[in-house]
Amino acid sequence: MITERALNRATLARQLLLRRAALAPGDAVRHLAALQAQEPASPYLALWNRLAGFDPAGFDAVLASRTVVKATLMRVTLHAVHAADYRLFREAMEPTVRASRLGDPRFTSSGLTAADADALIADLLGQAAQPCTSAELATWAADRLGTPLDPAAWRMLRQYAPLLHAPHNGPWTFTGTGQRYVAPAAGIAPVLAGQQSAANALPVLIQRYLAAFGPASVADIAQFAMVQRARVKAAVQVLGDALDQLDGPSGSVLYDVPGAPLPAADTPAPPRLLGMWDSVLLAYHDRSRVIPPGFRPHVIRVNGDVLPVLLVDGYVAGVWRVAQGQVEATAFGPLDRRAWDGLAAEAAALLTLTASRDPALYGRYGHWWRRLPDGDRRLLPGS
């Protein structure tokens, strides 16, 4: 049986949060499976937290070369993944993305059907062989359909189409207005609307997920991808002896890939300042392996925003933001001096990272701090 604390340490080890790794950015993304990327800065912060000597220019370069790509994937949200993983990940997600976007009332109320989308996709991707704005692609689609497109319906169609976000602007590559979209290269273009390709791809996604986030339950896997549990169970059965099975806390059944790290429960875990929507906060049905249940409502807000968090001894201990040129850290409970000293060192390094890129990091989310509970609030580095 694996204990709750040992499960936490396994997660941290695989997510490179026990010690920073000497990996190149592209290799790190492949190792981590996927980086949550709604906020342009967040993949950079994810890698800064996990890599020794992280240089954001190196991540700029792999995005510019499309070695790492950004697209709608797991949980029908934006992720940065290695280009070599994109096709299988998107095929595994196809039934979910198709139902959530082409079955959405914002799409169906326009009078368009899934068949209309299918007939349009190949030519839409051809139109996006070079980066195009959303407006340019919407105009093309309306001309092709012979009718104006409702903006919400177009948004659903665009998110269903396997379009990549084209790198376009600083300070975090996808920042600001002018977002453009581009078709994936022929070698990574997914097969859509194919039940067999989705069934073949899901076991691969599960293995990659377990290597990066495991051990995990069927419910955890389903939550990570927003895939029906029945599909996950079927894929786990297909994998059979290729997966190990463990007894988890409270009698849960957990699956894992053989040979993956399982460090001791008392392995030290250094403090970290995780960015908004860090994948480790969202990759599980049972998020208590990283987020104490009492803190979850403060960290994951009612509209889905996931605040930047203090990670202390492997668990969420509070939140942080940039304020007055320093990191304002709010701990939800008491922390000892060693923890505060470690967080201050991380804050100094973070401010160095952001100074030339975005000193007001995540500034538009400041309204959440008016709704936080009382806590121990400090400016780091500083008094």
Backbone hydrogen bonds, N-H to C=O, Kabsch-Sander energy under -0.5 kcal/mol:
donor,donor_aa,acceptor,acceptor_aa,energy
2,I,247,D,-2.6
7,L,3,T,-2.3
8,N,4,E,-1.9
9,R,5,R,-2.2
10,A,6,A,-2.2
11,T,7,L,-2.1
12,L,8,N,-2.4
13,A,9,R,-2.4
14,R,10,A,-2.2
15,Q,11,T,-1.9
16,L,13,A,-1.3
17,L,12,L,-3.3
18,L,12,L,-0.7
21,A,50,R,-2.9
23,L,21,A,-1.3
28,A,24,A,-2.5
29,V,25,P,-2.4
30,R,26,G,-1.9
31,H,27,D,-2.2
32,L,28,A,-2.6
33,A,29,V,-0.8
33,A,30,R,-0.6
34,A,32,L,-2.1
35,L,80,A,-2.4
37,A,78,L,-3.0
42,S,39,E,-1.3
45,L,41,A,-2.1
46,A,42,S,-2.7
47,L,43,P,-2.0
48,W,44,Y,-2.6
49,N,45,L,-2.3
50,R,46,A,-0.6
50,R,47,L,-0.9
51,L,47,L,-2.3
52,A,21,A,-2.8
54,F,51,L,-1.0
58,G,55,D,-1.7
59,F,55,D,-0.9
60,D,56,P,-2.4
61,A,57,A,-2.0
62,V,58,G,-1.5
63,L,59,F,-1.9
64,A,60,D,-2.6
65,S,61,A,-2.1
66,R,63,L,-0.9
67,T,62,V,-1.9
68,V,62,V,-2.0
69,V,81,V,-2.9
71,A,79,H,-2.2
73,L,71,A,-0.6
73,L,77,T,-2.8
75,R,225,A,-1.4
76,V,73,L,-2.0
77,T,74,M,-1.8
79,H,71,A,-2.5
80,A,35,L,-2.8
81,V,69,V,-2.6
81,V,79,H,-0.5
83,A,67,T,-3.2
85,D,82,H,-2.1
86,Y,82,H,-1.0
87,R,83,A,-0.6
89,F,85,D,-2.3
90,R,86,Y,-2.9
91,E,87,R,-2.4
92,A,88,L,-2.4
93,M,89,F,-1.6
94,E,90,R,-0.6
94,E,91,E,-0.8
97,V,93,M,-2.7
98,R,94,E,-2.9
99,A,95,P,-2.1
100,S,96,T,-2.5
101,R,97,V,-1.8
102,L,98,R,-2.0
103,G,98,R,-0.7
103,G,99,A,-0.7
104,D,101,R,-0.5
107,F,104,D,-2.0
108,T,104,D,-2.6
109,S,105,P,-2.3
110,S,107,F,-1.3
111,G,108,T,-1.7
112,L,107,F,-0.7
117,A,113,T,-1.9
118,D,114,A,-2.7
119,A,115,A,-2.1
120,L,116,D,-1.0
120,L,117,A,-0.7
121,I,117,A,-2.0
122,A,118,D,-0.6
124,L,120,L,-2.4
125,L,121,I,-2.7
126,G,122,A,-1.8
127,Q,123,D,-2.3
128,A,124,L,-1.4
129,A,126,G,-1.4
130,Q,127,Q,-0.5
132,C,181,Y,-2.5
134,S,179,Q,-0.7
137,L,133,T,-2.0
138,A,134,S,-2.6
139,T,135,A,-2.3
140,W,136,E,-1.9
141,A,137,L,-2.6
142,A,138,A,-2.5
143,D,139,T,-2.2
144,R,140,W,-2.4
145,L,141,A,-2.5
146,G,142,A,-1.6
147,T,142,A,-1.4
150,D,148,P,-0.5
154,W,150,D,-2.7
155,R,151,P,-2.2
156,M,152,A,-2.0
157,L,153,A,-2.2
158,R,154,W,-3.2
159,Q,155,R,-2.2
160,Y,156,M,-1.6
161,A,157,L,-2.4
163,L,161,A,-2.8
164,L,182,V,-3.1
165,H,70,K,-2.8
166,A,164,L,-0.6
166,A,180,R,-2.5
168,H,173,T,-2.1
169,N,173,T,-3.2
174,F,172,W,-2.4
175,T,169,N,-1.0
180,R,166,A,-0.6
181,Y,132,C,-3.4
182,V,164,L,-2.4
183,A,128,A,-2.7
188,I,185,A,-1.9
189,A,185,A,-0.8
189,A,186,A,-0.8
192,L,190,P,-0.6
195,Q,193,A,-0.6
198,A,194,G,-2.1
199,A,195,Q,-2.4
200,N,196,Q,-2.3
201,A,197,S,-1.8
202,L,198,A,-2.1
204,V,200,N,-0.5
204,V,201,A,-0.5
205,L,201,A,-2.1
206,I,202,L,-2.6
207,Q,203,P,-2.2
208,R,204,V,-2.3
209,Y,205,L,-2.8
210,L,206,I,-2.8
211,A,207,Q,-2.2
212,A,208,R,-1.6
213,F,209,Y,-2.9
214,G,209,Y,-0.5
214,G,210,L,-1.9
216,A,255,Y,-2.1
221,I,217,S,-2.5
222,A,218,V,-2.6
223,Q,219,A,-2.1
224,F,220,D,-2.6
225,A,221,I,-1.8
226,M,222,A,-1.9
227,V,222,A,-1.6
231,R,228,Q,-0.6
232,V,228,Q,-1.8
233,K,229,R,-3.1
234,A,230,A,-2.0
235,A,231,R,-2.2
236,V,232,V,-2.7
237,Q,233,K,-2.1
238,V,234,A,-1.9
239,L,235,A,-2.1
240,G,236,V,-1.8
242,A,239,L,-2.6
243,L,240,G,-1.7
244,D,256,D,-2.9
246,L,254,L,-2.9
248,G,246,L,-0.7
248,G,252,S,-3.9
251,G,248,G,-1.3
252,S,249,P,-1.6
254,L,246,L,-2.6
254,L,252,S,-0.6
255,Y,216,A,-3.2
256,D,244,D,-1.9
260,A,257,V,-1.5
267,T,264,A,-1.8
272,R,311,L,-1.9
274,L,272,R,-0.6
274,L,309,V,-1.8
277,W,306,V,-1.2
278,D,275,G,-1.4
281,L,278,D,-1.9
282,L,279,S,-1.5
283,A,279,S,-1.1
287,R,285,H,-1.1
289,R,286,D,-0.9
290,V,287,R,-1.7
291,I,287,R,-3.3
295,F,292,P,-2.2
296,R,292,P,-1.0
296,R,293,P,-0.6
298,H,295,F,-1.1
299,V,295,F,-1.5
300,I,296,R,-3.1
301,R,299,V,-0.7
301,R,305,D,-3.0
304,G,301,R,-2.2
307,L,299,V,-2.5
307,L,305,D,-0.6
309,V,274,L,-1.2
310,L,318,G,-1.9
311,L,272,R,-2.8
311,L,309,V,-0.5
312,V,310,L,-0.6
312,V,315,Y,-2.9
313,D,269,A,-0.7
315,Y,312,V,-1.8
316,V,290,V,-2.7
317,A,310,L,-2.7
318,G,310,L,-0.8
319,V,330,T,-2.0
320,W,308,P,-1.5
321,R,328,E,-1.6
322,V,361,L,-0.6
323,A,321,R,-0.5
323,A,326,Q,-3.2
326,Q,323,A,-2.1
327,V,380,L,-3.7
328,E,321,R,-3.2
328,E,326,Q,-0.7
329,A,327,V,-0.8
329,A,378,R,-3.1
330,T,319,V,-3.0
331,A,329,A,-0.6
331,A,376,D,-2.5
332,F,317,A,-2.7
333,G,317,A,-0.6
340,W,336,D,-2.0
341,D,337,R,-2.7
342,G,338,R,-2.2
343,L,339,A,-2.4
344,A,340,W,-2.3
345,A,341,D,-1.9
346,E,342,G,-1.9
347,A,343,L,-2.5
348,A,344,A,-2.2
349,A,345,A,-1.8
350,L,346,E,-2.5
351,L,347,A,-2.6
352,T,348,A,-1.5
353,L,349,A,-1.9
354,T,350,L,-2.4
355,A,351,L,-1.4
356,S,352,T,-0.5
357,R,354,T,-1.5
358,D,354,T,-2.1
361,L,358,D,-1.0
363,G,360,A,-1.9
365,Y,362,Y,-2.0
366,G,363,G,-1.5
368,W,365,Y,-1.7
369,W,366,G,-1.4
370,R,367,H,-1.2
371,R,368,W,-1.7
372,L,369,W,-0.7
376,D,331,A,-2.0
377,R,375,G,-1.0
378,R,329,A,-2.8
378,R,376,D,-0.5
380,L,327,V,-3.4
380,L,378,R,-0.5
